[in-house]
Amino acid sequence: MTGVMLPAMRTTAAVLWEVGGKWEVGEVDLDPPGPGEVLVELTASGLCHSDEHLVTGQLPVGLPVVGGHEGAGRIAALGEGVTEVAVGDPVVLAFLPSCGRCTWCVRGITNLCDDGAGATLGPQLDGTYRFHSDRAQGEDIGQMCLLGTFSKHTVVPVKSVVPIDEGFPLHLAALVSCGVTTGYGSATRTADLRVGDTAVVIGVGGVGANAVQGARIAGCRYVVAVDPVEFKREKATAFGATHTAPDLDAAWEIVSEITRGRLADAAIITTGVAEGEMVQPALELVGKRGRVVVTALAPHEQETATMSLLDLTVYEKQVKGAMFGSANSQHDIPRLLELYNLGQLKLDELITAEYALEEVNRGYDDMRAGRNIRGLIRY
């Protein structure tokens, strides 16, 4: 529906009201889509660790906020001027918008689009809000990464929408909104892994499992997955790890042996939280011209990292950041769904447990306890 002024609606959402609090599920008001926006009825939302950073305060945002930035569903209504999609279209919500016009987008670096710079701060691109609460006299509520997928309905910029083929299972497509694309791209794009390479993936959660998949699909000869949780190491082998280790010391012994001392081509840090002291052990895992890719988010106050600058120079090693796996959402999300259709990318196996929206806190308890690769909210 477009060209008609739609009324506000009531919907149910999980809202974080304070740092250190729980997600509170209740009714909120949702404005209709404005110019350049769409209303989406969601099928599913992933439970990504990045939303946990809001709870801990490691990722500072304006509160209150509707959580969730990993979702897929169908277009329910169009705002003024939207022509890219139609009502009823199946879509994946990309957690970073891409305008197609800024200097980064026109160079193909859409994951660093200028519109994504403040995406976690709460308001929409025009500085206003779509969710409101009558708990505090109509208080505005922000949306994680402009999305707020912890709600059956949400209003998002059309710049954050990726149309996909009709018939693809939308609950699986939701996973490609963030975790799959971030992990896969960290291996194939940022780390630039190639046939015959050796890769180390440090941390096997929703992102790390897909970095393992990316390394396998890229043709790596060896993929070493590192995680202290035995369940996650076992899952890593199903996604393509050739070897597993409970810690970095054990990983070094494995990598040194299988490469005859040449060490790995890349090490990808996909732990729940990145810490500065992780960088040097990761650098020690890679050989000459080896890449250390930091995909995990660090606390915003983390400003130091330990590393050998001499190694960077004499062995031409590199430390690289990876935002959204250096991916181009409009190109890479449909491509990853095609890889699933071809039997190369595993998605069903990523889902450890499904939850109702009212069970969102239990889902995060399971994640913290290491019981989940990826939890999924089904609407």
Secondary structure, DSSP 8 states (H G I E B T S, - for coil): --SS----EEEEEEEE-STT--EEEEEEEE----TTEEEEEEEEEEE-HHHHHHHHTSS---SSEE----EEEEEEEE-TT--S--TT-EEEE-SS---S-SHHHHTT-GGG-GGGTTTTSSS-TTS--SEEETTTTSEEEEEGGGT--SBSEEEEEGGGEEE--TTS-HHHHGGGGTHHHHHHHIIIIIS---TT-EEEEE--STTHHHHHHHHHHHT-SEEEEE-S-HHHHHHHHHHT-SEEESSHHHHHHHHHHHTTT--EEEEEE--SS--GGGHHHHHHHEEEEEEEEE-S---TT-------HHHHHHS--EEEE-SGGG--HHHHHHHHHHHHHTT-S--GGGEEEEE-GGGHHHHHHHHHTT--SEEEEE-
